Amino acid sequence: TSGKAVAFSGFAVAIGLSGLLLFKSSAISSIGVAGSLVVIGTLVYALTFLPATLGMLGHRVNSLSLGGLFRRLGWRPNAGSGHRWERVARVVMRRPLYVLVPVLAFLLLVGSPFFRLVQGVPDASIYPAGMGSRDAYIALQTEFATGETTPIIVLATVQGDPTSAANATALADYAAQLAGLDGVTRVESPYSLTDPTTGAVLTPDQVSQLYALPAASRPAQVEATITALQQAYVRGTTVRLNAISRLDPASPQATSMVPTIRAISVANGITTQVGGESAIGHDFLVAQGERMPFAIGLTLIASAIVLFLLFGSLAIPLKAVVMTLLSISASFGALVWIFQDGNLSNILHFTPLPYTIAGNPIIMFSVIFGLSMDYEVLLLSRIQEAYRRTRDNTAAVAEGLARTAGVITGAALIMVSVFASFALADTITIKTIGVGMAIAVLLDATIVRVLLVPATMRLLGHWNWWAPGPLQRFADRLGFDHVEDPDPTLGSGPTLGGAVG
């Protein structure tokens, strides 16, 4: 019956990644496309090429195995491992509440920093010191006037002549409102003029009076300044205004100013567009926030449906989704505590940011959710096979954990090793994803699968496999559930699921 586990676990991973396709950002959606294609390709390979190859190799597949080498050396590291896992499961199920409550409290405590999550779109500061672009960016931000190279840019489209007195008055008033915002140092525009003698900033009325004068009547110095500004900031009926901010353009404080600026109305029928690095960050966060509920909802619902079709139960899909969310939230909490709060920065060698890099949480959610469902299908498939044979829920859980825990643990160690290697990256974006996913897989394959799953399944008892009559008959008619061959010599080995593939 391992083919069903492989197929459904593959679907679970693909569903988790396909949620990324709902995002407008090509950087995120492309990960969903590539990841889903890889999973589908691997699934086809696992169900066709791999069995054919194993059939051709026969017993020779075990040649040069480490197990054979260990046996020749008289060392049996795996002897009795299944019994050990079974004993762990029975100990957990003997006092399920004594395990469930503290484990839940631990996961919620680890996940609590997630409530402090603040997302931001990073700048060149995420790159390692010594990289030319990063060092130049830091020098511009620290050694020169702050915000000169990263202004909030406003494009104002006027009706008629941008140099008319009415338009000059409206845009001068608008520039004054921008300059009065907290965090804005000054505004550069054709209407941001100063008195050449006192250096004081001219009021909108004074600017209007200057623009109302014929060019020949203006002081030569003022006329030269206006001409230079118009050449730099005016194109046709569009006027550019640069709001110089002392805030880091990638910071949440800077991005939060964008909707405030967009809400400022301009007189005389003038329309505005706000751009710049802060606006790009704000728009990315808004677009991500709009799509995130749909992506998460689609992933959860689709995964629950797949699990129901496989197991014919209502409790199993709901429990699986809750367990997965617990491990993901715990990893997110650790992510915030490490990278946003700056803990362990000396060990992992990174410069803390005052925010979590936008896009990373949803990418991690999709990947981790798919992998977690993969483990869930592998474990529950084996438990259901035993339950259908024995009708003993406690014995089935113990047997299922004993048969699959070694496989799940081995697969998890592989993935933890791969993800943890990302911590060696110099770029904090990659480092964050690797460390976060390594923590999530470690928690999911140990605490959740070994402790929470047996405890909750013991408390639910036969309700684990219950569904309303019509739904149960529908699931039975599809025939996806796992039933072992009655011959005890068949199917007695551990069921291999997609986690191994």
C-alpha positions in Angstrom: 0.0 0.0 0.0 3.0 2.3 0.0 2.1 3.6 -3.5 -1.0 5.4 -2.0 1.1 6.9 0.7 3.6 8.1 -1.8 1.0 9.6 -4.1 -1.0 11.4 -1.4 2.1 12.7 0.4 3.3 14.0 -2.9 0.0 15.7 -3.5 0.2 17.2 0.0 3.6 18.7 -0.7 2.5 20.0 -4.1 -0.6 21.6 -2.5 1.5 23.4 0.0 3.7 24.9 -2.7 0.9 25.7 -5.1 -0.5 28.2 -2.6 2.4 30.5 -3.7 0.9 30.7 -7.2 -1.7 33.1 -5.8 0.8 35.8 -5.1 1.4 38.6 -7.6 5.1 38.8 -6.9 7.0 36.7 -9.5 9.7 36.0 -7.0 7.2 34.1 -4.8 5.0 32.6 -7.5 8.0 31.2 -9.4 9.0 29.2 -6.3 5.5 27.7 -6.3 5.8 26.8 -9.9 9.3 25.3 -9.7 8.5 23.5 -6.4 5.3 21.9 -7.7 7.0 20.8 -10.9 9.8 19.1 -8.9 7.3 17.3 -6.7 5.2 16.1 -9.6 8.3 14.9 -11.4 9.6 13.1 -8.3 6.2 11.6 -7.8 6.1 10.1 -11.3 9.7 8.8 -10.9 8.9 7.3 -7.5 5.9 5.4 -8.8 7.4 4.2 -12.1 11.1 4.3 -12.5 12.1 3.5 -8.9 9.9 0.3 -8.6 11.2 -0.9 -12.0 14.8 -0.4 -10.9 14.3 -2.1 -7.6 12.7 -5.0 -9.3 15.7 -5.4 -11.7 18.2 -5.1 -8.8 16.3 -7.5 -6.5 18.3 -8.4 -3.4 21.4 -6.8 -4.9 20.0 -3.4 -3.8 21.3 -4.2 -0.4 24.8 -4.7 -1.6 27.4 -2.4 0.1 24.8 -1.4 2.7 26.0 0.1 6.0 23.7 -2.3 7.8 25.5 -5.3 6.3 28.9 -3.8 7.3 27.7 -3.2 10.8 26.4 -6.8 11.1 29.7 -8.1 9.9 31.4 -6.0 12.6 29.0 -7.4 15.2 27.3 -4.1 15.8 23.5 -3.8 15.4 22.6 -0.2 15.9 19.0 -0.6 14.8 18.2 -3.8 16.7 15.1 -3.3 18.7 14.6 0.3 17.5 10.9 -0.4 16.5 10.3 -1.8 20.0 11.8 1.4 21.6 9.5 3.6 19.5 6.5 1.4 20.4 7.4 1.7 24.1 7.6 5.5 23.8 4.1 5.6 22.1 2.6 3.4 24.9 4.1 5.5 27.6 2.6 8.6 26.0 -0.8 7.0 25.6 -0.8 5.7 29.2 -1.0 9.4 30.4 -1.9 11.4 27.3 -3.0 14.6 29.1 0.3 14.7 31.1 2.1 14.8 27.7 -0.4 16.9 25.7 -0.6 19.8 28.1 3.1 20.6 28.7 4.0 19.9 25.0 1.3 22.3 23.9 2.4 24.9 26.4 6.0 24.5 25.1 5.0 25.0 21.5 2.9 28.0 22.3 5.7 29.5 24.3 8.2 29.0 21.5 5.7 30.5 19.0 4.7 33.5 21.1 7.4 35.8 19.6 5.5 35.5 16.4 3.0 38.1 17.7 5.8 40.6 17.4 6.3 39.9 13.7 7.1 43.0 11.7 7.8 42.5 8.0 9.9 44.7 5.8 11.4 44.7 2.3 15.2 44.7 2.7 17.8 46.8 1.1 21.4 46.2 0.3 22.2 46.0 4.1 21.2 42.3 4.0 24.4 41.5 2.0 27.6 40.6 3.7 30.2 43.2 4.6 32.9 43.5 2.0 30.5 43.3 -1.0 30.8 46.5 -3.0 27.2 47.3 -3.5 26.4 46.8 0.2 29.4 48.9 1.5 28.6 51.7 -0.9 24.9 51.7 0.2 25.9 51.8 3.9 28.4 54.6 3.2 25.7 56.7 1.5 23.3 56.2 4.3 25.7 56.8 7.2 28.4 59.2 5.9 26.2 61.5 3.7 22.9 63.3 4.3 20.3 60.7 5.2 17.8 59.7 2.5 19.4 61.7 -0.3 19.6 58.7 -2.6 16.4 57.0 -1.5 13.7 59.7 -1.5 9.9 59.1 -1.5 9.1 60.2 -5.1 5.8 61.8 -6.0 4.7 62.4 -9.6 2.0 65.1 -9.8 0.1 65.4 -13.0 -1.4 68.9 -13.5 -4.1 70.3 -15.8 -2.5 72.9 -18.1 0.8 74.6 -17.5 2.8 73.4 -14.5 4.3 76.9 -14.1 0.9 78.7 -13.9 0.2 80.5 -10.6 -2.7 78.2 -9.7 -0.7 75.0 -10.2 2.3 76.5 -8.4 0.1 77.5 -5.4 -1.5 74.0 -5.2 1.8 72.1 -5.5 3.7 74.5 -3.2 1.0 73.9 -0.6 1.2 70.1 -1.2 5.0 70.2 -0.8 4.6 72.1 2.5 2.3 69.3 3.7 4.8 66.7 2.7 7.6 68.5 4.5 5.5 68.7 7.6 5.2 64.9 7.9 7.1 63.3 10.8 10.1 61.7 9.3 10.4 64.0 6.2 13.4 66.3 6.3 12.6 68.4 3.3 11.0 68.3 -0.1 12.7 69.0 -3.4 10.6 70.4 -6.2 10.3 73.4 -8.5 8.1 75.0 -5.8 10.5 74.4 -2.8 12.2 77.7 -3.0 14.1 79.7 -0.4 14.8 83.4 0.0 18.3 84.1 -1.5 19.0 86.6 1.2 17.7 85.0 4.4 17.6 81.4 3.4 14.1 81.0 4.7 11.7 78.6 2.9 9.1 80.6 0.9 5.4 80.1 1.7 3.0 78.8 -0.9 1.7 82.3 -1.4 5.2 83.7 -2.0 5.9 80.9 -4.5 2.7 81.7 -6.3 3.6 85.4 -6.5 7.0 84.5 -7.9 5.5 82.3 -10.6 2.9 84.9 -11.4 5.7 87.4 -12.3 7.0 87.4 -15.9 10.4 85.7 -16.2 12.1 89.0 -16.9 10.8 90.5 -13.7 12.2 87.9 -11.4 15.6 88.4 -9.7 18.3 86.8 -11.9 19.3 84.3 -9.1 15.7 83.3 -8.5 15.0 82.9 -12.2 18.1 80.7 -12.6 17.0 78.5 -9.7 13.5 78.1 -11.0 14.8 77.3 -14.5 17.2 74.6 -13.2 14.5 73.1 -11.0 12.0 72.9 -13.8 14.5 71.3 -16.1 15.2 68.7 -13.4 11.7 68.1 -12.1 9.2 69.0 -14.9 8.3 66.8 -17.9 5.3 68.0 -19.9 2.4 68.2 -17.4 4.1 65.9 -14.8 6.0 67.4 -11.9 8.3 65.4 -9.7 8.6 66.0 -6.0 11.3 64.3 -3.8 10.4 63.9 -0.1 13.8 63.3 1.6 13.3 61.2 4.7 15.6 60.5 7.6 14.1 57.0 7.9 15.6 53.9 6.5 13.4 53.3 3.3 13.1 49.6 4.2 11.9 50.2 7.7 8.3 49.7 8.7 8.2 53.4 9.8 9.1 54.6 6.3 6.7 52.2 4.5 3.9 53.3 6.8 4.3 56.9 5.6 3.3 55.9 2.0 -0.5 55.6 2.6 -0.4 58.8 4.6 1.2 60.6 1.6 -1.2 59.0 -0.8 -4.1 60.2 1.3 -3.1 63.9 1.0 -5.4 65.6 -1.5 -4.1 68.2 -4.0 -6.1 71.2 -5.2 -6.8 72.3 -8.7 -7.6 68.8 -10.0 -4.0 67.6 -9.6 -3.5 63.8 -9.3 -0.5 62.2 -7.7 1.5 58.9 -7.8 3.9 57.8 -5.0 6.9 55.8 -5.8 10.4 55.1 -4.5 11.9 52.3 -2.4 9.5 52.8 0.6 6.5 52.8 -1.8 7.7 49.6 -3.4 8.1 48.0 0.0 4.6 49.1 1.1 2.9 47.9 -2.1 4.7 44.5 -1.8 3.4 44.1 1.8 -0.1 45.2 0.8 -0.2 42.8 -2.1 1.1 40.0 0.1 -1.4 40.7 2.8 -4.3 40.7 0.4 -3.3 37.3 -1.1 -2.1 35.6 2.1 -5.5 34.6 3.5 -6.5 33.0 0.2 -3.2 31.2 -0.1 -3.3 29.9 3.5 -7.0 29.0 3.3 -6.6 27.2 0.0 -3.6 25.2 1.3 -5.4 24.2 4.5 -8.7 23.3 2.9 -7.2 21.4 0.0 -4.9 19.4 2.4 -7.8 18.6 4.6 -9.8 17.3 1.6 -6.9 15.2 0.5 -6.5 13.7 3.9 -10.3 13.0 4.2 -10.3 11.2 0.8 -7.3 9.1 2.0 -8.5 8.2 5.5 -12.3 8.7 5.3 -12.3 10.6 8.6 -13.2 14.1 9.8 -11.0 14.1 12.9 -7.8 13.1 11.1 -7.7 16.1 8.7 -8.6 18.6 11.4 -6.0 17.2 13.8 -3.4 17.1 11.1 -3.9 20.7 10.2 -3.8 21.9 13.8 -0.7 19.9 14.5 1.0 21.3 11.5 0.1 24.8 12.4 1.5 24.3 15.8 4.9 23.3 14.5 4.9 26.1 11.9 3.9 28.7 14.5 6.7 27.5 16.8 9.2 27.8 14.0 8.0 31.3 13.2 8.3 32.3 16.8 11.9 31.1 16.8 12.5 32.9 13.6 11.4 36.3 15.1 13.3 35.6 18.3 16.5 34.9 16.5 16.6 37.2 13.5 14.2 40.0 14.3 15.2 40.3 17.9 18.8 39.6 17.1 19.4 36.7 19.5 22.2 34.2 18.5 23.5 36.8 16.0 27.0 36.2 17.2 26.7 32.4 16.7 25.0 32.6 13.3 27.1 35.6 12.2 24.5 38.1 10.9 23.6 41.7 11.5 20.1 41.9 13.0 17.3 43.7 11.2 14.5 45.5 13.0 12.0 43.5 10.9 11.5 40.0 9.4 12.2 39.9 5.6 8.9 40.0 3.8 8.1 37.0 1.7 10.1 34.6 3.9 7.2 33.6 6.2 4.8 32.6 3.4 7.5 30.7 1.5 8.4 28.8 4.7 4.7 28.1 5.5 4.1 26.6 2.1 7.2 24.4 2.1 6.9 23.4 5.8 3.2 22.6 5.5 3.8 20.3 2.6 6.6 18.5 4.3 4.6 18.2 7.5 1.6 16.7 5.6 4.1 14.3 4.0 5.1 13.0 7.5 1.5 13.0 8.6 0.4 10.8 5.6 3.3 8.4 6.2 2.5 7.9 9.9 -1.3 7.8 9.7 -1.3 5.5 6.7 0.5 2.9 8.7 -1.7 3.5 11.8 -4.8 3.1 9.7 -3.6 -0.1 8.2 -3.0 -1.6 11.7 -6.4 -0.3 13.0 -8.3 -1.8 10.1 -6.7 -5.1 10.9 -6.9 -5.1 14.7 -9.7 -2.5 15.5 -7.5 -1.6 18.5 -6.8 2.1 18.4 -4.1 2.1 21.0 -2.2 -0.9 19.5 -2.6 0.6 16.0 -1.0 3.9 17.1 1.9 2.2 18.8 2.5 -0.1 15.9 2.2 2.7 13.4 4.7 4.8 15.3 7.1 1.9 15.7 7.0 1.1 12.0 7.5 4.6 10.7 9.3 6.6 13.4 12.7 5.4 12.2 11.9 6.3 8.6 10.5 9.7 9.6 13.4 10.5 11.9 16.0 9.5 9.2 14.2 11.6 6.5 13.9 14.5 9.0 17.6 14.4 9.8 18.4 14.6 6.1 16.2 17.6 5.7 17.4 19.3 8.9 21.0 18.9 7.7 20.2 20.4 4.3 18.2 23.3 5.7 20.7 23.9 8.5 23.5 24.2 5.9 21.7 27.4 4.7 22.8 29.0 8.0 26.3 29.1 6.5 25.1 31.5 3.8 26.3 35.1 4.0 22.9 36.6 3.0 20.5 36.8 5.8 17.5 36.0 3.5 18.8 32.5 2.8 20.0 32.1 6.4 16.6 32.9 7.7 14.8 30.4 5.5 17.2 27.6 6.3 17.3 28.1 10.0 13.5 28.5 10.2 12.7 25.4 8.2 15.3 23.3 10.0 13.6 24.2 13.3 10.2 23.5 11.9 11.1 20.0 10.6 12.9 19.1 13.8 9.9 20.1 15.9 7.5 18.4 13.6 9.3 15.1 13.3 10.1 14.8 17.0 7.8 16.6 19.4 4.7 16.6 17.2 4.9 13.2 15.6 6.3 11.3 18.6 4.4 13.0 21.4 1.4 15.0 20.3 0.1 12.6 17.7 0.0 9.5 20.0 -1.5 11.6 22.8 -4.3 13.1 20.8 -5.1 9.9 19.0 -5.3 8.1 22.3 -7.7 10.7 23.7 -9.9 10.6 20.5 -10.0 6.8 20.4 -12.3 5.4 17.8 -13.5 9.0 16.9 -10.2 9.2 15.0 -11.8 7.3 12.2 -15.3 8.6 12.3 -17.2 10.5 9.6 -20.9 11.1 9.0 -22.6 8.2 7.2 -22.9 9.8 3.7 -19.3 11.1 3.8 -18.0 7.8 5.1 -19.8 5.9 2.3 -18.4 8.4 -0.2 -14.8 7.9 1.0 -15.3 4.1 1.0 -16.6 4.2 -2.5 -13.5 6.0 -3.6 -11.4 3.2 -2.0 -8.3 5.3 -1.2 -8.1 4.2 2.4 -5.3 1.8 3.5 -6.1 -1.9 4.2 -3.4 -4.4 4.6 -3.3 -7.8 2.9 -4.7 -10.3 5.3 -1.6 -12.5 4.8 0.7 -11.5 7.7 3.8 -12.2 5.6 2.8 -9.4 3.2 3.0 -5.7 4.0 4.8 -6.4 7.3 7.7 -4.0 6.6 7.6 -0.3 7.2 5.5 1.6 4.8 7.6 4.0 2.8 6.1 7.4 2.1 7.0 10.5 0.2 9.3 11.6 3.0 11.8 9.0 1.9 11.4 9.9 -1.7 
